[in-house]
């Protein structure tokens, strides 16, 4: 499935590695997505809110299933999250620009989850919808 189709069908997005630091892309992009009518939640073990966005300590703590899990953590940190993401069953796992983890991609695809790797969801959204 192409990026535009994924983004068009998605309603709820979880941003793993969301930051409350104003210079970090994860918070900027999460807020951008929220302003563009997505229901956005964050995943970070030490935060509870980033602006208007509720943040949960882990994917398994999310109160409901999300359509996209958008990953802003280093690829090697993703190893410890593979099982809980697979168990959560998002439609898509989106590994942000610069995030690579081929073993995680293989595990997600084996579980029937669409994967976008090393692509920026912000850039793709702008390309699809202006």
C-alpha positions as CSV (number, residue, x, y, z in Angstrom):
1,X,0.0,0.0,0.0
2,X,1.3,3.4,-0.8
3,X,1.9,6.2,1.7
4,X,-1.1,8.3,0.5
5,X,-3.5,5.3,0.9
6,X,-2.2,4.6,4.4
7,X,-2.5,8.2,5.5
8,X,-6.0,8.6,3.9
9,X,-7.4,5.5,5.7
10,X,-5.7,6.2,9.1
11,X,-7.6,7.9,11.9
12,X,-5.5,7.2,15.0
13,X,-1.7,7.4,15.2
14,X,0.7,6.6,18.1
15,X,4.0,8.3,18.1
16,X,6.7,6.2,19.8
17,X,9.5,8.4,21.2
18,X,7.4,11.6,21.3
19,X,9.4,14.5,22.9
20,X,8.3,17.5,24.8
21,X,11.5,19.3,23.7
22,X,10.5,22.0,21.1
23,X,13.4,21.3,18.8
24,X,12.6,17.6,18.4
25,X,10.9,16.4,15.3
26,X,8.8,13.8,17.1
27,X,6.7,16.4,19.0
28,X,6.5,18.8,16.0
29,X,5.3,16.0,13.7
30,X,2.8,14.7,16.3
31,X,1.3,18.1,16.6
32,X,1.2,18.6,12.9
33,X,-0.7,15.3,12.5
34,X,-3.1,16.3,15.3
35,X,-3.7,19.6,13.5
36,X,-4.6,17.6,10.3
37,X,-7.4,15.7,12.0
38,X,-5.7,12.6,13.2
39,X,-6.3,11.4,16.7
40,X,-2.7,11.4,18.0
41,X,-1.3,9.8,21.2
42,X,2.3,9.5,22.3
43,X,4.4,6.7,23.7
44,X,7.2,7.7,26.1
45,X,8.0,6.1,29.5
46,X,8.6,9.4,31.3
47,X,5.9,11.8,29.8
48,X,2.2,12.1,30.4
49,X,1.4,14.9,28.0
50,X,3.0,16.8,25.2
51,X,0.9,19.9,24.6
52,X,-2.6,18.6,23.9
53,X,-1.4,15.0,23.2
54,X,-1.9,12.3,25.8
55,X,1.2,10.1,26.3
56,X,1.3,6.5,27.5
57,X,4.4,4.7,28.9
58,X,4.2,1.9,26.3
59,X,2.3,0.6,23.3
60,X,0.7,-2.1,25.5
61,X,-0.7,0.8,27.7
62,X,-2.6,2.4,24.9
63,X,-6.3,2.4,25.7
64,X,-7.3,1.4,22.1
65,X,-5.9,0.1,18.9
66,X,-4.2,2.6,16.6
67,X,-4.0,2.6,12.8
68,X,-0.4,3.7,12.6
69,X,2.5,3.3,15.0
70,X,5.0,6.0,14.1
71,X,8.5,5.2,15.4
72,X,10.9,8.0,16.3
73,X,13.4,5.8,18.4
74,X,16.6,4.4,17.1
75,X,16.2,1.1,15.2
76,X,18.1,-0.9,17.8
77,X,15.7,0.3,20.5
78,X,12.8,-1.1,18.5
79,X,13.9,-4.7,19.3
80,X,12.4,-4.6,22.8
81,X,9.1,-3.3,21.4
82,X,8.5,-5.7,18.6
83,X,6.3,-8.2,20.5
84,X,4.1,-5.5,22.1
85,X,3.6,-3.8,18.7
86,X,2.7,-7.0,17.0
87,X,0.3,-7.8,19.9
88,X,-1.3,-4.4,19.5
89,X,-2.0,-5.1,15.8
90,X,-1.8,-1.7,14.2
91,X,-2.5,-1.6,10.5
92,X,0.9,0.1,9.8
93,X,4.2,0.6,11.5
94,X,5.9,3.7,10.2
95,X,9.7,3.8,10.8
96,X,10.7,7.5,10.5
97,X,13.5,8.7,8.3
98,X,16.8,7.3,9.5
99,X,15.1,4.4,11.5
100,X,16.2,1.0,10.2
101,X,15.5,-2.4,11.7
102,X,15.2,-5.2,9.2
103,X,14.4,-7.8,11.9
104,X,11.5,-5.7,13.1
105,X,10.2,-5.1,9.6
106,X,10.3,-8.9,9.0
107,X,8.4,-9.6,12.3
108,X,5.8,-6.9,11.5
109,X,5.2,-8.1,7.9
110,X,5.0,-11.7,9.1
111,X,2.2,-10.6,11.5
112,X,0.4,-9.0,8.6
113,X,1.3,-5.4,9.5
114,X,2.2,-3.0,6.7
115,X,5.6,-1.3,7.2
116,X,7.0,1.9,5.9
117,X,10.7,2.2,6.7
118,X,13.1,5.1,6.5
119,X,10.4,7.6,5.4
120,X,9.1,10.8,7.0
121,X,5.4,10.7,7.7
122,X,5.3,14.5,7.6
123,X,7.0,14.7,4.2
124,X,4.7,12.0,2.9
125,X,1.6,13.7,4.2
126,X,2.6,17.0,2.6
127,X,3.3,15.2,-0.7
128,X,-0.1,13.5,-0.6
129,X,-2.3,16.3,0.7
130,X,-0.4,19.5,0.3
